[in-house]
């Protein structure tokens, strides 16, 4: 019987499959379920308002889903390189692998995939996450990774983001992630408020809420970009250098901010220039519009009723017509 039940020390087995981002998956499923539910009831809406509702609801769900989903995405700042590098400690064996780095608002995700995947009598497919959100301790997770005996490339990249690293990346990206996430949640609250106001006889305030949502989305972009613009420490893996750039989550958030500002600006402009067209698009009936009364009422009198002398003529009926 060998030590550690037949496993070499520092390299415990079995290996588990690369994990998935469960919160991100939950957000996507929830908003897809909402969209599917709306599409099921869409045939019950009559007339042209059916397509107005379709465009309005799908655009709104896309904005809300994107604002929430990017909080859990690791595609804000990414990099990938293919290199021949040492595999694990206490051995000179090298592997050919694709090494990926994904920096999100709540931590770092590091991937290591062998090319080919099966090398050195094992399957090389690692996906390790190190969190720095409130309540999560990055240092403890890094120490656990050392105890597990994870491959050298994973530990090397994770060490760059530890609080004790001279690169100082931990303080920069952790603060950037906290501020960006906080402003995104504020934008989500304004998105909820805009949906409520656009369904009421207050389209102007709904458009202003959508403008504020876009403004806070841009605050999140600025918070992350101001810190991530600082160049990373040189990250060398074998003879290759890992280069990073903004990922899909960053650009999608930027596009969502522009979309919020565009839609909010259109609502505000239509409120002042073409209010009837805005009411038609939002499917607001005339009963939702504030009625204004004519200052000059129309007077109807009975011609058969002859007024007596010395008495003022008073109308029989006085109607005020609303416009």
C-alpha positions as CSV (number, residue, x, y, z in Angstrom):
1,X,0.0,0.0,0.0
2,X,1.5,3.3,-1.1
3,X,1.4,6.6,0.5
4,X,-1.8,8.7,0.0
5,X,-3.7,5.6,-1.4
6,X,-1.5,5.3,-4.4
7,X,-1.2,9.0,-5.2
8,X,2.0,10.9,-5.2
9,X,2.3,13.5,-2.4
10,X,1.3,17.1,-3.3
11,X,-0.7,15.8,-6.3
12,X,-4.0,14.5,-5.0
13,X,-6.4,12.8,-7.3
14,X,-9.0,12.4,-8.8
15,X,-9.1,15.4,-11.0
16,X,-12.5,17.1,-11.3
17,X,-13.9,18.7,-14.5
18,X,-13.5,22.4,-15.0
19,X,-16.1,24.2,-13.1
20,X,-18.8,26.5,-14.5
21,X,-19.9,29.9,-13.3
22,X,-23.1,29.0,-11.4
23,X,-24.3,32.6,-10.6
24,X,-23.8,33.7,-14.2
25,X,-25.7,30.6,-15.4
26,X,-28.6,31.3,-13.0
27,X,-28.9,34.9,-14.2
28,X,-29.0,33.8,-17.8
29,X,-31.6,31.1,-17.1
30,X,-33.8,33.5,-15.2
31,X,-33.9,36.2,-17.8
32,X,-34.3,33.6,-20.6
33,X,-37.3,32.2,-18.7
34,X,-38.8,35.7,-18.5
35,X,-38.3,36.3,-22.2
36,X,-39.8,32.9,-23.1
37,X,-42.8,33.6,-20.8
38,X,-43.4,36.9,-22.6
39,X,-43.1,35.4,-26.1
40,X,-45.8,32.8,-25.1
41,X,-48.3,35.6,-24.2
42,X,-47.3,37.8,-27.2
43,X,-49.9,36.3,-29.6
44,X,-52.6,37.4,-27.2
45,X,-51.8,41.1,-27.8
46,X,-53.8,42.5,-30.7
47,X,-52.8,45.0,-33.3
48,X,-49.6,46.8,-34.0
49,X,-49.0,47.2,-30.2
50,X,-47.9,43.5,-30.2
51,X,-44.6,44.4,-32.0
52,X,-44.2,47.6,-29.9
53,X,-44.4,45.4,-26.8
54,X,-42.1,42.8,-28.2
55,X,-39.3,45.3,-29.0
56,X,-39.8,47.1,-25.7
57,X,-39.7,44.1,-23.5
58,X,-36.9,42.3,-25.2
59,X,-34.7,45.4,-25.2
60,X,-35.5,45.9,-21.5
61,X,-34.7,42.3,-20.6
62,X,-31.4,42.5,-22.5
63,X,-30.3,45.6,-20.6
64,X,-31.3,44.1,-17.2
65,X,-29.7,40.7,-17.9
66,X,-26.5,42.3,-19.0
67,X,-26.2,44.6,-16.0
68,X,-26.6,41.7,-13.6
69,X,-24.6,39.1,-15.6
70,X,-21.4,41.1,-15.9
71,X,-21.1,41.2,-12.2
72,X,-20.4,37.5,-12.2
73,X,-18.5,37.3,-15.4
74,X,-14.7,36.9,-15.5
75,X,-14.4,38.3,-19.1
76,X,-13.5,41.9,-18.1
77,X,-9.8,41.6,-18.6
78,X,-8.5,38.5,-20.4
79,X,-5.3,37.1,-21.8
80,X,-4.2,33.8,-23.3
81,X,-0.9,32.3,-24.5
82,X,0.3,29.0,-25.8
83,X,3.7,28.0,-24.2
84,X,5.9,25.1,-23.3
85,X,6.4,25.4,-19.5
86,X,7.2,23.3,-16.5
87,X,4.2,21.4,-15.2
88,X,4.7,20.8,-11.4
89,X,7.1,21.3,-8.6
90,X,9.9,18.8,-7.9
91,X,10.0,17.7,-11.6
92,X,11.6,18.9,-14.8
93,X,8.8,17.7,-17.0
94,X,7.4,20.3,-19.4
95,X,4.0,20.4,-21.1
96,X,2.6,22.2,-24.1
97,X,-0.5,24.0,-23.0
98,X,-2.9,27.0,-23.5
99,X,-2.8,29.2,-20.5
100,X,-5.6,31.7,-19.9
101,X,-6.1,34.5,-17.5
102,X,-9.6,36.1,-16.8
103,X,-9.9,39.0,-14.5
104,X,-13.5,39.8,-13.3
105,X,-15.0,42.1,-10.8
106,X,-14.9,39.5,-8.1
107,X,-11.7,37.6,-8.7
108,X,-9.3,35.9,-11.1
109,X,-10.0,32.8,-13.2
110,X,-7.0,30.8,-14.5
111,X,-7.2,28.0,-17.0
112,X,-4.6,25.5,-18.2
113,X,-5.5,23.2,-21.1
114,X,-2.9,20.8,-22.5
115,X,-2.3,20.6,-26.3
116,X,-3.0,17.7,-26.6
117,X,-5.0,17.5,-23.4
118,X,-3.6,14.1,-22.4
119,X,0.1,14.4,-21.4
120,X,2.3,12.9,-18.8
121,X,-0.2,10.1,-18.2
122,X,-3.0,12.5,-17.1
123,X,-5.6,14.8,-18.5
124,X,-4.4,18.4,-18.2
125,X,-7.6,20.5,-17.9
126,X,-7.6,23.0,-15.0
127,X,-10.0,25.8,-14.3
128,X,-9.2,27.5,-11.0
129,X,-10.9,30.6,-9.5
130,X,-9.5,32.9,-6.8
131,X,-12.0,35.3,-5.3
132,X,-11.5,38.7,-3.6
133,X,-15.1,39.7,-3.0
134,X,-16.3,40.7,0.4
135,X,-16.0,37.7,2.7
136,X,-13.6,35.8,0.5
137,X,-9.9,35.6,1.3
138,X,-7.7,35.5,-1.7
139,X,-4.6,34.5,0.4
140,X,-6.3,31.5,1.9
141,X,-7.5,30.2,-1.5
142,X,-4.0,30.6,-2.8
143,X,-2.6,28.6,0.1
144,X,-5.1,25.9,-0.5
145,X,-4.0,25.8,-4.1
146,X,-0.4,25.3,-2.9
147,X,-1.5,22.5,-0.7
148,X,-3.3,20.8,-3.6
149,X,-0.2,20.9,-5.7
150,X,-1.7,22.7,-8.7
151,X,0.5,23.1,-11.8
152,X,3.2,25.7,-11.8
153,X,1.5,28.0,-14.4
154,X,-1.6,28.2,-12.3
155,X,0.2,29.0,-9.1
156,X,2.5,31.5,-10.9
157,X,-0.4,33.5,-12.3
158,X,-2.3,33.3,-9.0
159,X,0.8,34.5,-7.1
160,X,0.9,37.7,-9.2
161,X,-2.5,38.7,-7.7
162,X,-1.7,38.0,-4.0
163,X,-1.7,40.9,-1.6
164,X,2.0,40.2,-0.9
165,X,3.0,40.3,-4.5
166,X,5.3,43.3,-5.4
167,X,3.2,43.9,-8.6
168,X,0.4,45.4,-6.5
169,X,-2.3,44.0,-8.7
170,X,-4.5,42.8,-5.8
171,X,-5.2,46.2,-4.5
172,X,-5.8,47.7,-7.9
173,X,-8.2,45.2,-9.3
174,X,-9.9,44.5,-6.1
175,X,-10.9,48.1,-5.6
176,X,-11.7,48.5,-9.2
177,X,-14.0,45.5,-9.1
178,X,-15.8,46.7,-5.9
179,X,-16.5,50.2,-7.3
180,X,-17.6,48.8,-10.7
181,X,-19.9,46.2,-9.1
182,X,-21.5,48.8,-6.8
183,X,-22.3,51.2,-9.6
184,X,-23.7,48.4,-11.7
185,X,-26.1,47.5,-9.0
186,X,-27.2,51.1,-8.8
187,X,-27.7,51.1,-12.5
188,X,-29.8,48.0,-12.1
189,X,-32.0,49.8,-9.6
190,X,-32.6,52.7,-12.0
191,X,-33.4,50.1,-14.7
192,X,-36.1,48.7,-12.5
193,X,-37.4,52.2,-11.8
194,X,-37.5,53.1,-15.5
195,X,-39.6,50.0,-16.3
196,X,-42.1,50.9,-13.7
197,X,-42.3,54.6,-14.8
198,X,-42.6,53.7,-18.5
199,X,-45.6,51.6,-17.7
200,X,-47.3,54.5,-15.9
201,X,-48.4,57.9,-17.2
202,X,-44.9,59.3,-16.5
203,X,-42.8,58.5,-19.6
204,X,-40.6,61.5,-19.0
205,X,-39.4,60.3,-15.7
206,X,-38.9,56.8,-17.1
207,X,-36.6,58.2,-19.8
208,X,-34.7,60.1,-17.2
209,X,-34.3,57.0,-15.0
210,X,-33.0,55.1,-18.1
211,X,-30.5,58.0,-18.6
212,X,-29.3,57.6,-15.0
213,X,-29.0,53.9,-15.5
214,X,-26.7,54.4,-18.5
215,X,-24.7,57.0,-16.6
216,X,-24.0,54.6,-13.7
217,X,-23.0,51.9,-16.3
218,X,-20.4,54.3,-17.6
219,X,-19.3,55.0,-14.1
220,X,-18.6,51.3,-13.7
221,X,-16.7,51.2,-17.0
222,X,-14.6,54.2,-15.9
223,X,-13.9,52.6,-12.5
224,X,-12.6,49.5,-14.0
225,X,-10.7,51.1,-16.9
226,X,-9.0,53.6,-14.7
227,X,-7.3,50.9,-12.8
228,X,-6.8,48.3,-15.5
229,X,-5.0,50.9,-17.6
230,X,-2.0,50.4,-15.4
231,X,0.3,48.0,-17.2
232,X,0.6,44.5,-15.7
233,X,3.9,43.1,-14.4
234,X,5.7,41.1,-17.1
235,X,4.1,37.6,-17.1
236,X,6.5,35.1,-18.7
237,X,5.5,31.5,-19.2
238,X,8.5,29.6,-20.6
239,X,9.7,31.7,-23.5
240,X,6.3,33.4,-24.1
241,X,4.8,36.5,-22.6
242,X,1.1,36.6,-21.6
243,X,-0.6,39.7,-23.1
244,X,-4.0,41.0,-21.8
245,X,-6.8,43.1,-23.2
246,X,-10.4,44.0,-22.4
247,X,-12.8,41.1,-22.7
248,X,-16.3,40.5,-23.9
249,X,-17.9,41.6,-20.6
250,X,-16.2,45.0,-20.7
251,X,-17.3,45.8,-24.3
252,X,-20.8,44.4,-23.8
253,X,-21.2,46.7,-20.7
254,X,-19.9,49.6,-22.7
255,X,-22.5,48.9,-25.5
256,X,-25.3,48.6,-22.9
257,X,-24.4,52.0,-21.5
258,X,-24.7,53.6,-24.9
259,X,-28.0,51.7,-25.4
260,X,-29.4,53.1,-22.2
261,X,-28.4,56.6,-23.0
262,X,-29.8,56.3,-26.6
263,X,-33.2,54.9,-25.4
264,X,-33.5,57.3,-22.5
265,X,-32.6,60.3,-24.8
266,X,-35.2,59.1,-27.4
267,X,-37.9,58.9,-24.7
268,X,-37.2,62.4,-23.4
269,X,-37.0,63.9,-26.9
270,X,-40.3,62.2,-28.0
271,X,-42.0,63.5,-24.9
272,X,-41.4,67.1,-25.9
273,X,-41.6,66.7,-29.7
274,X,-44.0,63.8,-30.5
275,X,-45.9,62.9,-27.4
276,X,-48.6,61.0,-29.3
277,X,-46.0,58.8,-31.0
278,X,-44.5,58.1,-27.6
279,X,-47.9,57.2,-26.2
280,X,-48.5,54.9,-29.1
281,X,-45.2,53.1,-28.7
282,X,-45.6,52.7,-24.9
283,X,-49.3,51.6,-25.5
284,X,-50.6,54.3,-23.1
285,X,-54.3,54.9,-23.6
286,X,-55.9,58.3,-23.6
287,X,-57.3,57.6,-20.1
288,X,-53.7,57.7,-18.9
289,X,-53.1,61.2,-20.2
290,X,-53.7,64.1,-18.0
291,X,-56.8,65.9,-19.2
292,X,-56.9,69.7,-19.7
293,X,-60.1,71.6,-19.7
294,X,-61.1,74.4,-22.1
295,X,-61.2,77.8,-20.5
296,X,-64.2,78.9,-22.6
297,X,-67.2,76.6,-21.9
298,X,-69.9,76.2,-24.6
299,X,-73.3,77.5,-23.5
300,X,-76.7,76.0,-24.6
301,X,-80.0,77.7,-23.9
302,X,-83.6,76.8,-24.7
303,X,-85.0,79.2,-27.5
304,X,-88.6,78.5,-26.4
305,X,-87.9,79.9,-23.0
306,X,-88.4,83.7,-23.2
307,X,-86.7,85.6,-20.5
308,X,-88.7,88.1,-18.4
309,X,-88.0,91.8,-18.4
310,X,-85.6,93.2,-15.8
311,X,-84.2,89.7,-15.1
312,X,-80.7,88.6,-16.1
313,X,-80.6,85.9,-18.8
314,X,-79.2,82.7,-17.4
315,X,-78.4,79.7,-19.5
316,X,-80.4,76.6,-19.0
317,X,-77.4,74.2,-19.5
318,X,-73.7,75.0,-19.3
319,X,-71.3,72.3,-20.5
320,X,-67.6,72.3,-20.3
321,X,-66.0,70.4,-23.1
322,X,-62.7,68.6,-22.3
323,X,-59.9,68.6,-24.9
